[in-house]
């Protein structure tokens, strides 16, 4: 009988531990952090033309991401919310960072849904995006990116910046 009590005691303890585990809670608006930037070398030519931008994220209800078919208002192609991963490109010119082509969507992306659309749960992770960095038309060797994430409810995250990226290759 003591063996049975011991097993029941262990099972009861495990149930308490599992039941008391607190799920992480985040705000409903996405929150992003800069996680890193790595130069990528082309395996064929050896040139460095792109880099891998790493952005951490949290979202309280997990509504990050758009399907390819999400093109109706407000996600239509000509609209402000067609892209949900906004990337702005800057060059350092005479000591100041200047946005290049501010009306362009060259670097913007559409992040696909990170969890099924019919679910709501807090999510956390890292988004990696390969970005073009070698502009042969530019005389400047220092760039940076600013990033913002928009969820399906049109909540905008904070804006994060990379540190200056020196293109000395």
N, C-alpha and C positions, 0 to 999 in steps of 0.2 A: 504494500500500500504506500510506503514512503517513496518508492520509485515513481509511482503514478502521481503523487503530490508534487514531486520534484519536476516532472515533465510538465504538469499543469502550471506550476509556478513559472517555469521558463517560457511556456507559451503565452501566459498572461503578461509577462514582462515584455516579450517581443511585440505583442499587440499594443501595449501602452507606448512603446518606443516608436513604432511605426505610425500609430494614430496621432501622436503628438508632434510628428515632424511637420514643421511649418513650411508651406510653399512660399517661394519668393514672390514678392509683390513689387510691381513697378508702376509708374504713372501710365495713363492711357496714351499719352503722347510718346512717340519714340524718343529715346535718348541715345546719342551716339558719342563715341570716343575714337580718337585717332589711335590705331594700334601699330601702324608701321608702314613703311614703304621700302620695296626692294627692287633694284634694277634687274631686268630680265635680259639675258644675252641670247640672241638668236643662235640656235644650234647649228644652222647652216652657214651663216656668214660671220658669226662672232660679234656682230654689231649689237649695240644696245640702243633699241628704239622704243622700248616699252618698259613699264614698271608695274609692279603689283601693289595696289593701294589696299590697305587692310583697315576696315572700320568696324569697331565693336558696336553692338546695339542691344537695347532692351526695349520691350514694349509690353504694357500691362494687359492688353487684350489680344495680342498676337495678330492684329490685322494689317500686317505688312505684306505687300506683294500684290501684283496685278497679273492676271492671265493674259495671254495674247489676244483673246476675244474681248477684253475690257477696253472697248473703244467708244462706248457711248458716253454722253455727258455724265460726269465732268472729266472723263478720261480720254476724250476725243483727241485725235492726232494734232490738231491745231490748238489745243487747249493748254492751259497752264499745268494741268495735272496728268498729262499723257506719260511723262516720266516721273518716277517716284524716287529716283536716286539722282540728285542734282549735284553736278560737279562743275565748279568754276575754275578756270585756268588763269594763272597770273605769271607775268615775267617781271623780274626786277630790272627796272630801267632807271638809270641815274639814281640808284639808291632807294627807289620807291617801287613797291609792287603795284603793277598796273594790270587790270583784268583785260585779257585778250579776247576779242569777239564776245562781249557780254550778252549779245542777243542770240548767240549760237547755242545749239544743243549738242555740240560735237562730242562732249564727254559724258553727257547724261545717259542714264540707263533705266531699264524697267526691271526691277527685281521681281521675280515670280513669287507667288504666295509661299510663305515659309511654313505655314500649317494650313490644313484644309479650311476653306472659307466658312464652313458651318460650325467651326469650333472657336472658342474663345479661351485662351489661356496665356499666362505670362510667358514670354519667350526672351531668350538671351543668346547671343552668338556673335559671329564675325562674318562680315561680307567682304569678299575679295573681288576686286575689279582690276582688270588689266587696262592700263591707260597708255596712250601714245605720249612720248616725252621728247622725241627728237624732231625738232622743227627746223628743217634746213633753211627756211626763209627768215629765221630769226638771228639777230646778232647777239642775243643775250644768253648767258650761260647759267642763270639761276631762276628757278621756277618754284611755284607752290600751287597747291590745290585747296579749294574750300569745298566742303561736302555738307549736304543736308538730305535727310530722309523724310519721305511723306507717306503716311499710312493711308489705308482705304477710306477712313473717315475724314481725310484731308488734314489731319493733325501734322504739323511740321515739327521736326526735331530741332534741336539746337544746331548751330553751324560749327563745324570743327575745321581746323586748318592743318595742313602738313607743315612741318618746319621747312625752311628753305632747302630746296633740292638742287645741288650744284652739279651741272652737266659737264664734267671735266674729263670726258672720255674721247 
